[in-house]
Amino acid sequence: MTRLEHLYGYYGQSPWLDNLTRASLRDGTLARMVADGIRGVTANPTIFARSITGSHDYDEQFSALMAAGKSVDEAYWELVISDAIEALAVLRPVFDGGDCIDGFVSVEVSPELAHDAPATIAAARWLRRRIAQPNLLVKIPATAEGVTAVETLTAEGASINVTLLFSLSRYAEIIEAYLSGLEKFTANGGDPSSISSVASFFVSRVDTEVDQRLEALGTDEALALRGRAAVAQAKLAYRLFTQQFSTKRWHRLAGLGADVQRPLWASTSTKNPKDRDTRYVEELIGPETVTTLPEATIAAVEDHGTLTRTVDSGLPEAADVMLGLAAVGIDMTAVGRTLEDNGIAGFEKAYRDVLADLTASP
């Protein structure tokens, strides 16, 4: 048994690959990873930009699309959709064989729409029509406008991966959007068992941002909190998840067949070279969660990862860390807003850059 299989079999945590390339689809790498325990795939504009611009695997299809009169933007989305459809086929046996809990592939709407709820909703509807597979998750950024989109799309029966979550306050809004959307869907006669959702809570990026602020403060109290914010906040997010999905309101929906919106730990690769390279996996293991892993982190977990249930341990200490951060002047909601803005800006840049690269291609 691989450690990835151990994560799921013993601890109820689903390991998903945080990458997607055409090469991995064509040479069987993704299929082999699924055989070794990977249970889903996430992608984003940066991942697709890196895949498209970093190889010649897309040249033939892109040339054919341009010859057929497609715009560069239209051709880009056809490249993305082609990869998504192939990946969905690879993961479909996981989806069909596991009560539709895993086997998902996530595809994100254009990052340029992050602050436009109607446009985000329209883009998500278009992706669902174009791909039309039950194991598709449409990724929606957790902006204020994204909250509205999540509720509307869930009420329509869409399965959503809510991405770029960085704060407990926004996470609470996303849970409410999911629950409200389910209530509207079931009120209209919908079967909630057809809906799946994850809430992608980012981890290592939180420590990177908070540690910079703590080092700028420079006091002993501030410096003692370095490297502790991300895991503490994620543990409290898991506590919020268990609280919100154990209420009478939730049990009514569960009785109709609804599934919980699982927390997904994103950004699990370490950014600080002093950190153990598996820490953001090891410190957040627990049931009804997903952990997304780039290839290097998968290799590290398989080589020397320590697996035990940790996600709901040390909650008093996690609360103390958050209190300590507030005491030295770190506003975690403000940190979340900064990281949200930076995340969207990074995705927008990747999206614009790949379109520019495709435009300039011969």
N, C-alpha and C positions, 0 to 999 in steps of 0.2 A: 504493500500500500504506500503510495506517495504521501508526502506531507499535505499536499493539496487535497487529496482524498480524505486524509485524516481530519483536516479542518471541517469538511462537510459532514463526514460520517460520525465523528465524535462530538463536535461542538456546534453543528448546525449553521456554520458560516460558509457561505458560497464564495469561492474564489473566482473572480472574473479577470480576464486579460484586459489590460489597459493599453491596447494598441490594435491596429488593423492595417495590414498591408496586402497588396495584391500578390506579392511574392509568397507570403505565408499561406495564402489561399491556394495558389497554383502548385506549390511544391509539397503540399501536405503538412506543413508545419503546424498550422492551426488545428488540423484534424488530430495530429499526434498530441498536441497540448490538451485537447479535449479528452482524449483517451487517458491522459495522465491526471485528469481531475479538474481542468478548467471548465467552468459551468456557464460562462457568459462572456461577452465582449463589449467593451465600451470604446467609443471613438469620439473625437471632437474635431473642430476645424484645424487645430494645430497638427493633430495626428494625420488627418487626410492630406494636409498641405505637405507635410514631411514625406509621406508616402508617394504622392504624385510628383513632386519636384525632385525627389531623391532617387528616381529610377527611370528607366525607359519603358516600364511595364504598361504604361498608359498611352504611349505614343500612337499606336495603331488605332485604338478606339477613338482617341481625341481627333486624329486626322480624319477619320470617317465621319465623325460628328460635325466637324467644321465643313467638310465637303457636302454634307447634307443640309447645310444652311443654318446650323445651330449657332447661337451666340456663344461667346466664351463662358458666360455665366451658366447658360443652359447646358453646355458641354460639361462643365465642372460637376454639376449636379448629376448628370448621367453617369459620370465616372464614379461618384460616391455611391449612387444607387446600385450600380453594378456590383461593387464590392460588398455592399450591405446584403444584397440578395444572395450572393455566394456564401457569405458568412452565416446568414440565417439558415441556409440549407445544411451547413456543417453542424450548427447547434440545434437543429430541429429535433434530432433524436433525444437530446437532453430534455428539451421542452416536453416532448410527447411522453417520455418515460418517467417524468418526475412530477406529475400532477401540475404541470405548467408553472412550477415555482422558479425554474431556471431555464437556461437555453436561450437567453435574450441577447440581441444585438442592439446597441443604442446608436442612434443617428441624430445629430443635433441640427436644429433649425439654424438659419443664418444668424450669426452673432450681431449683425447690423440691425436686427429686429428686437434686440433685448429690451428696449424701452418702449415698445409699441405692441400693446396687447392684441389688438385686432389683427395686425400683420403676423404676429407670432401664431395666433390661432389659425389663421388662413394657411400659413406655411406648414403647420403640423398636419392640418387636414390634407394638404396636397401630398405630403410625404406618406401618409397612411394610404391614400388612394394609389399612389405610384408603386408602393412596395406591397401593401395588402397581405402581410403575413402576421399570424397571431403572436409570434415571438419578437416582433419589433417593439422597441421602446423609443419613443420620440423624446429627445432631450430638450428641455426648456430651462433656460437660466432662471435662477431664483431671485430675480429682480422684483420690485413692487408690482410691475406690470406682469411679470411671470406668474406671480401668485394668482392674479385674475385669470390668466390663460390656463393654469393648471386646473382651477375649479371648473372653468367652462369646458375644457377638453375631457376631463374626467366625467363630467355630467353627460357627455356625448358617447362615453364608452371607450375613450382612448386610454392606452397604457403609456404612462409617462415616466421618464427618468428626470427628476428635478435636479439640476446641476448648479454648481457654483454656490453652494451653501456654506456660509462662513460664520454664522452667529446663531445663538439660541433663540433670539427674538424672531429672526426670519424663519427659522425652522418651525417654530410654533405656528406661524402664519401658513406655512406649507402644509403642515398636518391638518390644520383647519380647512384649507382649500380642498385637500383630498377627501376629507370626511364630508364636507358640504357637497362636493361633486358627486360622491357616491350616493348621498341621500337624494339628490335630484335625479340621478340616473335610475335608482330603484323606484322612486315615486312615479316615474314614467314607464314602469314595467320592465326596466332593463335587468339583466342577470349580472350581478356584480362579480361573479366568479370568472367572468370573461375579462376582467380588468386586473392588471398588475401595475405596481408602481414601486419605485425606489427613490429615496431622498439622499442625494450625494453630498455628504458632509466632508469638506476638505480638511486635511489634517496638517501635513508638514508645512504648507504655506502659512498656516496660522503661526506656528513657532517662528518662522523666518521673519514675519512682520512684527510680531510681539517682541522678539528678542532684539531687533533693531531699536525699538522704542525703549526697552529696558536698558540697553547699553547707552543710549543717549541720556537717560536719567542718571545712570552711573552710581547710584547709591548702593550700599550693601544690600538693603532690602530688595531693591529692584533686581540687582544682578543675581540674587539667590533664586529668583523665579525664572531664570532663563531655561528654555527647553521644557517647560512644564505646562504651558498654556494649552497646547493643541490636544494632548491626550486628556487633560482635565475637562476641557470643554466637550470633547467627544463623549466622554463617559457620562457627563450630565445630559448630553443629547440623547444618549441611550436610555437614561432614566426617564427623560421626558417621553420618549417613545413608549416605554413600558407603561407609563402612567396613562397616556392618551389612548392607548390601545388595550385598556382594561376597564374602561368605563361602561355604564349601561348603554350609552349611545353607541359605542363600538360593538358591544355584544349583540345589539339589535341588528346591525349591519352584518356582523359575522354570521348570525343565524340565517341570513338571507344568502350566504355564500361568499361574502367579501373576504379578501385577503388583506393582511396588514400591509402598510407601506413600509418596506424594510429600510432601515438606515444602511447606507452604502458609504464605506470609508474610501475616499478618493485622496489622491496625492499622498500615497503611502511610501514613496521612495524618500529616503532621508536627504535633506539638503545640507545639513551640517556634517562635515567629514569626521567630526569627533563622535558622532552618534553611531550606535550599533545599526548596521544597515537593515536590520529586520525589526527595529523597535516599534514602528507604527503598525506593523502587522501583529506582533506579539502582544502588545499592550491593549489591543482592541478586539480580542477574540470572544465571540459569544453567539448565542442562538438568534435566529431571525435577522441576521445581518449579512451584508455582502462586503468583501474586501476586493478592491481593484488593484492589480499588480502589473507593472511593466515587467518585461522579460528578466531584467537584471535582479529585480526583487524576488521574482519567482525562483531564480537560480539560488539566491541567497537563502531563501526559506527552505528549499529542498536540501541545501548543503548543511546548514547549521541552525535552522529556525527552532525555537522552543515553543511548543504548542500546549497551552492550557487556558482555561476560561479566565479571562481577565476583564472583560468589558464592564462588568458590574461590581468589580472589586475596588476598594479604596475610594468609595464615593465621598465619605467625609473629607478625605484629603483633597479630592478634586474640588469640592466646594470651598475648602480653605484656600486653594490656589487662586480660585476666581476672586475670592474676597481680598486676597493679598494683592492681586493685580489692580483691583479697584482702589485699594488703599494707597498704592503708589501712583495712581492717576492714569492707569490704562483702562480706557473705555472699550470693552470688547465689542459693543455694537458698532462703534466708530471703526474699530479694526475690521469688522466684517464688511462695512461699507467700502472701505479702502480696497480690501481684497476683491470684493465683487467688481468694483470699477476696474481694477487692474486685470482681473480675469477676463472680463468682457473686452477690454482694450487689447489684450494679448490675442484673443481669438479673432477679433476684428482685423488685427494686423496680419495674422496668418492667412485669413481669408482673402484680404486684399492682395497680399504678396503672391499667393498661388494664382490668383486671377491675372495678375500682372505677368507672372512667369509664363502662364499659358498663352497670354496675348502675344508675348515676345517670341514664342516658340516658332520654329520654321514650319 
